[in-house]
C-alpha cells in the first residue's frame, strides 16, 4: 500500500472525522510506530505502520457497510443536531447507528 496522510487514515477507521483527526494530531494524541506525530503533513502506510490514537491501536480493513436511505423531509444528514431536528441516524436500527452519514446536509 502507498503512504497516505494520517488524518485521512484515521477518519477511514471511523474513530474521528478528518477535521477532528487533524486536531488530534496537532494535540499530540497520535503515534506512528510508537513515535508521537504532530505534523499535519505526516503520512503512514497501514500495511507496515502501526497507528494509535490516545495509546489505542487503530484497526484498518474492517468491512464497509453502505446503506441507501430515502431521507424524509425535515431530516438532516448528520449524526447529531444541536437544534434537535431528526437526523438520518435516528432513522436507523440500533446496530447501524455507528455508521457515518454522507450526502447533502440540507434540511
Backbone as a ProteinNet text record, in pm:
[ID]
protein_1_A
[PRIMARY]
XXXXXXXXXXXXXXXXXXXXXXXXXXXXXXXXXXXXXXXXXXXXXXXXXXXXXXXXXXXXXXXXXXXXXXXXXXXXXXXXXXXXXXXXXXXXXXXXXXXXXXXXXXX
[TERTIARY]
83	0	86	31.9	102.8	78.8	169	151.4	39.7	-36.7	-143.8	-135.5	-198.8	-197.6	-266.6	-209.7	-260.8	-406.4	-446.2	-584	-682.1	-644.5	-730.4	-740.2	-627.6	-627.4	-709.8	-693.8	-768.1	-918	-957.2	-1100	-1156.7	-1075.4	-1122.9	-1160.9	-1103.2	-1138.2	-1269.4	-1314.9	-1436.9	-1411.5	-1284.9	-1252.8	-1280.2	-1248.5	-1268.2	-1296.1	-1358.5	-1371.4	-1233.7	-1218.7	-1088.1	-1046.9	-1139.5	-1107.4	-1068.1	-1142.4	-1110.1	-977	-946.5	-818.6	-703.7	-724.2	-622.1	-598.1	-706.5	-693.6	-619.1	-649.2	-584.5	-435	-398.2	-256.4	-183.6	-236.1	-173.2	-165.5	-266.2	-270.2	-177.5	-113.6	-20.6	-87.1	-201.5	-275	-249.4	-168	-147.3	-1.3	19.9	154.8	158	274.2	300.3	424.3	408.6	517.7	576.6	489.5	530.7	588.3	601.8	657.5	545.4	547.7	448.5	456.7	342.5	336.3	247.8	300.7	224	217.6	264.9	268.2	153	74.9	-40.3	-2.7	116.5	158.9	211.3	213.6	270.5	190.2	262.9	198.6	236.3	154.7	180.8	126.6	171.3	126.2	66.6	-63.3	-129.6	-79.4	-11.3	41.7	165	236.2	359.5	366.2	285.4	292	181.2	213.4	116.2	74.2	-54.3	-106.2	-194.2	-171.8	-250.6	-306.3	-424.6	-490.9	-512.8	-460.6	-469.8	-416.8	-312	-248.9	-317.7	-429.7	-503.5	-481.4	-436	-412.9	-541.8	-530.8	-645.8	-650.6	-770.3	-788.4	-831.4	-762.3	-793	-843.8	-912.7	-955.7	-1087.1	-1159.4	-1290.3	-1384.1	-1477.5	-1566.7	-1651.1	-1674	-1757.4	-1902.1	-1990.7	-2133.4	-2188.8	-2263.6	-2328.1	-2478.7	-2547.6	-2693	-2751	-2841.1	-2913.1	-3041.8	-3065.4	-3181.7	-3253.4	-3383	-3462.2	-3485.4	-3427.2	-3435.6	-3568	-3652.8	-3780.5	-3759.5	-3853.1	-3848.9	-3835.4	-3748.5	-3729.7	-3622.8	-3554.4	-3448.3	-3314.2	-3215.2	-3083.6	-2982.1	-2885	-2781.5	-2664	-2671.3	-2566	-2587.4	-2486.7	-2500	-2579.9	-2551.7	-2617.9	-2656.9	-2769.5	-2813.7	-2837.8	-2763.1	-2779.8	-2918.2	-2988.4	-3121.9	-3230.5	-3191.2	-3286.5	-3370.8	-3331.8	-3407.5	-3376.8	-3465.1	-3445	-3327.3	-3237.5	-3122.3	-3141	-3061	-3068.7	-3029.3	-2944.7	-2904.8	-3024.5	-3111.4	-3231.6	-3321.6	-3313.6	-3399.8	-3346.9	-3220.5	-3157.8	-3183.3	-3185.1	-3193.5	-3064.8	-3072.6	-2960.8	-2828.8	-2825.9	-2696.5	-2626.6	-2698.7	-2639.3	-2607.7	-2629.8	-2612.8	-2467	-2372.4	-2230.6	-2188	-2273.6	-2239.2	-2219.2	-2138.2	-2114.5	-2197.7	-2285.5	-2368.5	-2288.6	-2323.4	-2266.9	-2383	-2364	-2469.3	-2501.3	-2608.6	-2648.5	-2685.7	-2640.4	-2667.5	-2791.8	-2863.8	-2979.4	-3090.4	-3180	-3289.3	-3408.7
-119.7	0	124.1	231.4	358.3	437.6	530.2	616.5	717	744.9	844.1	932.5	1047.9	1140.4	1077.2	1102.9	1043.4	1075.8	1201.2	1237.7	1159.4	1130.3	1051.5	907.9	851.1	713.5	701.1	796.7	793	802.3	889.6	904.8	778.5	704	581.1	474.4	480.3	382.8	417.1	540.7	583.8	636.2	639	686.6	836.1	912.5	1057.4	1103.1	1218.7	1279	1329.1	1364.5	1411.6	1538.9	1630.5	1755.9	1728.9	1640.3	1607.4	1532	1452.8	1382.4	1483	1588.7	1694.1	1756.2	1783.7	1840.6	1744.6	1614.6	1514.1	1505.1	1515.8	1510.5	1629	1749.2	1870.2	1865.2	1805.6	1797	1689	1611.6	1510	1381.5	1348.1	1227.9	1109.5	1129.6	1024.9	982.2	850.8	796.9	706	702.2	609.6	531.1	400.8	312.2	356.8	402.6	443.6	583.8	652.8	787.6	891.1	989	1095.2	1175.1	1203.2	1280.9	1402.2	1521.6	1644.7	1727.4	1670.7	1742.7	1698.2	1794	1760.1	1697.2	1719.8	1661.1	1519.2	1466.1	1332.9	1225.9	1125.4	1016.4	883.8	783.8	649	549.1	425.7	315.9	209.9	184.5	91.5	-51.6	-81.1	-215.6	-241.4	-135.2	-153.5	-74.4	31.7	117.9	87.3	107	92.4	232.5	262.4	394.8	381.9	470	465.9	604.4	605.7	728.3	715.7	809.1	805.5	673.4	620.2	497.5	369.2	380.8	261.8	241.3	123	96.9	107.7	166.2	177.6	55	5.5	-112.6	-70.8	-123.8	-94.1	-220.5	-202.3	-315.2	-377.3	-313.4	-366.6	-345.5	-437.1	-424.8	-297.6	-240.3	-120.3	-160.5	-84.1	-105.1	22.7	6.8	120.9	100.7	202.2	195.9	311	280.1	384.4	412.7	539.2	577.1	693.5	679.9	793.1	884.4	1001.6	1095.5	1170.2	1150	1222.3	1373.5	1450.4	1595.2	1629.6	1726	1768.4	1690.8	1599.6	1518.9	1571.8	1581.3	1631	1516.6	1530.9	1429.9	1464.3	1417.8	1438.7	1338.6	1322	1229.8	1295.4	1422.8	1495	1633.5	1682.5	1815.4	1899.3	2008.7	2092	2156.9	2162.7	2221.6	2118.7	1993.3	1890.3	1832.7	1857.5	1802.4	1653.2	1582.1	1440.6	1424.4	1329.2	1302.2	1167.1	1143.6	1014.8	900.7	927.3	825.4	783.9	878.4	847.7	747.3	743.8	656	513.6	492.9	361.3	271.7	139.5	49.2	59.6	30.7	46.6	-12.8	-134.1	-189.4	-107.5	-24.5	54.6	197.9	233.9	373.8	417	327.3	364	417.7	402.1	444.9	595.8	638.9	781.3	827.5	923	969.6	1053.2	1038.6	1122.5	1168.7	1276.2	1324.6	1469.1	1514.1	1653.6	1683.6	1797.1	1836.6	1923.7	1943.4	2031.3	1976.8	2063.3	2030	1985
0	0	0	-48.4	-52.5	75.1	98.9	215	187.9	293.2	285.5	408.9	400.8	514.8	634.8	751.5	874.9	901.8	881.3	912.3	826	702.7	614.6	665.7	703.8	754.3	882.2	972.7	1099	1072.1	980.3	950.5	886.3	812.1	748.8	851.6	970	1073.6	1141.4	1126.1	1192.7	1332.7	1374.7	1508.9	1523.1	1420.2	1420.1	1277.9	1265.4	1132.6	1090.9	965.4	918.5	992.2	1012.6	1084	1229.2	1295.4	1435	1442.1	1339.1	1334.1	1324.1	1246.2	1237.1	1374.4	1445.9	1581.2	1673.7	1663.4	1748	1718.5	1591.4	1553.5	1614.4	1595.4	1648.4	1801	1866.2	2012.6	2067.7	1980.5	2026.9	2074.2	2018	2058.4	1966.1	1860.2	1759.6	1756.8	1749.4	1732.8	1610.9	1546.4	1436.8	1475.8	1484.6	1528	1661.8	1750.6	1884.6	1894.3	1781.6	1780.1	1769.1	1857.4	1857	1726.8	1667.2	1542.6	1566.8	1532.3	1548.9	1420.8	1310.2	1183.5	1095.6	1044.9	962.9	829.9	780.8	654	668	790.1	813.2	740.1	690.8	618.3	681.9	652.8	702	601.2	614.1	528.2	620.2	608.4	700.1	684.7	574.1	553.7	639.7	678	754.5	884.3	896	1013.8	1113	1241.1	1348.6	1392.8	1379.2	1413.3	1536.2	1634.3	1757.6	1787.7	1845.9	1889.4	2038.8	2114.5	2260.6	2316	2253	2300.5	2257.7	2186.5	2141.7	1992.7	1952	1810	1729.4	1611.3	1522	1431.3	1407.4	1324.2	1184.1	1086.2	946.6	879	769.7	689.8	731.2	822.1	856.9	739.2	719.8	604.2	611.5	495.3	487.4	462.2	521.1	501	438.9	332.9	269.7	278.4	325.9	338	257.1	167.8	94.4	170.8	198.6	278.6	211.5	195.4	146.3	265.1	258.3	369.6	363.6	463.6	464.8	481.7	436.2	451.9	600	630.3	768.5	842.8	774.4	835.9	786.2	876.3	838	832.9	742.9	725	815.7	937.7	1036.3	1148.8	1235.1	1348.8	1461.1	1485.9	1594.6	1544.8	1590.9	1551.1	1675.6	1692.8	1811.5	1819.9	1706.4	1705.5	1734.5	1756.9	1796.1	1683.9	1558.2	1445.6	1430.3	1363.2	1336.7	1241.3	1272.4	1186.4	1117.8	1013.9	945.2	1038.9	1134.9	1231.9	1316.7	1348.6	1426.1	1354.2	1222.5	1143	1131	1168.9	1154	1274.8	1253.9	1368.1	1451.6	1578.2	1671.1	1621.6	1564.9	1521.6	1412.4	1340.7	1232.7	1272.9	1395.8	1436.7	1450.2	1424.4	1423.5	1287	1188	1053.3	1047.5	950.3	929.6	811.2	830.8	719.7	620.2	494.6	389.3	301.8	232.4	144.4	173.1	116.1	130.1	274.9	321.1	459	471.3	360.4	365.1	453.2	492.3	583.8	506.2
[MASK]
+++++++++++++++++++++++++++++++++++++++++++++++++++++++++++++++++++++++++++++++++++++++++++++++++++++++++++

